[in-house]
Amino acid sequence: MKKSLSERSQASVWHPFTQMQVGPKPIGLKKGEGVYLFDEDGKKYIDAISSWWTCLHGHSQPYIADKIAEQARSLEHVIFAGFTHEPAVSLAERLLENLPDNQARIFYSDNGSTAVEVGLKMAFQYWQNIQQEKTKVIAFKEGYHGDTFGAMSVGSRSAFTEPFFPFLFDVEFVESPAKNADQCITQIRQLVEAHDVAAIVYEPLVQGAGGMLMYSKETLDEILALCKEHEVLCIADEVMTGFYRTGTFFASEVGEEQPDIMCLSKGLTGGVMAMGVTTCTAKIYDAFLSDHFMNKTFFHGHSFTANPIACASANASLDLLLQVECQDRIKGIQAKNESFMARLKGNIKVENIRVLGTILALDVKSDVVTGYGNAVRDEINYFFLEKGILLRPLGNTLYLLPPYCISDEELDFIYEKIVEYIT
Ligand SMILES: Cc1ncc(COP(=O)(O)O)c(C=O)c1O
């Protein structure tokens, strides 16, 4: 008998974040269209989390697909050292138009982890290039910045990174600003007053993988002001928050203070192609300039840096993102989430209901501590998959992070199923 896609995958593929011995069988997908995914048995699922927080405009978006195909026929790839091309230059120009106005340069890489990795390397080399000895890094507990070694080093230590502890560089971890803002600020103050700190790495306004933990723009501003006062480079990891996820183009634009370095990925290409971007100020960029080609140069790059098809995808995603229809939907999702939040208030089965831009999150009450390891996760996962909704929770934290093309009716359908789950 012909084997299913799922069975063939189980026999040949090693899936990420999955205990292959006991993990669930992967669902074999045949197709994606708008907010829907269709499996090999014909069942459809609403993708309520934009795949891995990536596909801003839904799946197989025709406009993006056309632009990618067009690009593939004209220039599919080229070495990006010594060569450049229209999609990369246009994308850089367009990003700079929309980034906080102190950002001056765009550096391309492949994914969110490499965007952070590049941000860290830029910061470390910046201090070396200007001959200042600064190596200390501050990061937040509950933070997640990716799975390469630098990105793991600045991520909160957990079971995920435990096998690699001996290989991670030392980082000063301070309290999560979402869990205790005052303590977080006090700890940062103590560190920056006592030491020469090179950089702080943070997810602005919401710590995503840590459990959609949200904190205020006032807290963010206070942290940045403190760091700037002590000449600590501020590296904003906007891999998840960028491109209107939190309601504004970038989460970093809500306050007075601006980051020195920004890391982007996920929604950058509309979630269609793998791509990372790290941006920086003119001051940082200028510190890498020299008369000699080996001197102060930033020696970092990837084979697929600034891949033209990925850049074309990002340009197409920006076209869609800036259209009135998309902007209206972003506001519409936020408004619907807020009224759903009000409806859930007082429900005894959930707590910490929170909304930020197009993200809605809540914790399902449980006897076990809130967090990724909470086994309620599997129960929630299966319940919603069975109802035709992809809503992969973070432990007992259930959240929505939908594609912006989701309709009010589709949101209502998800809300009803959430209510059904908690009653
Ligand atoms: C804030 C943040 N930074 C970095 C990453 C890593 O991105 P990638 O999975 O593309 O390597 C993630 C992924 O979830 C993230 O949420």
PDBQT file of the ligand as one rigid body, heavy atoms in Angstrom, charges set to zero:
ROOT
HETATM    1  C1  LIG A 501      12.743  37.015  18.927  1.00  0.00    +0.000 C 
HETATM    2  C2  LIG A 501      13.368  35.935  18.106  1.00  0.00    +0.000 A 
HETATM    3  N1  LIG A 501      14.641  36.052  17.719  1.00  0.00    +0.000 NA
HETATM    4  C3  LIG A 501      15.250  35.133  16.963  1.00  0.00    +0.000 A 
HETATM    5  C4  LIG A 501      14.558  33.997  16.559  1.00  0.00    +0.000 A 
HETATM    6  C5  LIG A 501      15.256  32.971  15.727  1.00  0.00    +0.000 C 
HETATM    7  O1  LIG A 501      14.793  33.014  14.420  1.00  0.00    +0.000 OA
HETATM    8  P1  LIG A 501      15.004  31.774  13.438  1.00  0.00    +0.000 P 
HETATM    9  O2  LIG A 501      14.110  30.693  13.948  1.00  0.00    +0.000 OA
HETATM   10  O3  LIG A 501      14.593  32.277  12.103  1.00  0.00    +0.000 OA
HETATM   11  O4  LIG A 501      16.434  31.398  13.486  1.00  0.00    +0.000 OA
HETATM   12  C6  LIG A 501      13.232  33.826  16.939  1.00  0.00    +0.000 A 
HETATM   13  C7  LIG A 501      12.487  32.628  16.533  1.00  0.00    +0.000 C 
HETATM   14  O5  LIG A 501      11.436  32.324  17.033  1.00  0.00    +0.000 OA
HETATM   15  C8  LIG A 501      12.613  34.816  17.731  1.00  0.00    +0.000 A 
HETATM   16  O6  LIG A 501      11.347  34.718  18.133  1.00  0.00    +0.000 OA
ENDROOT
TORSDOF 0
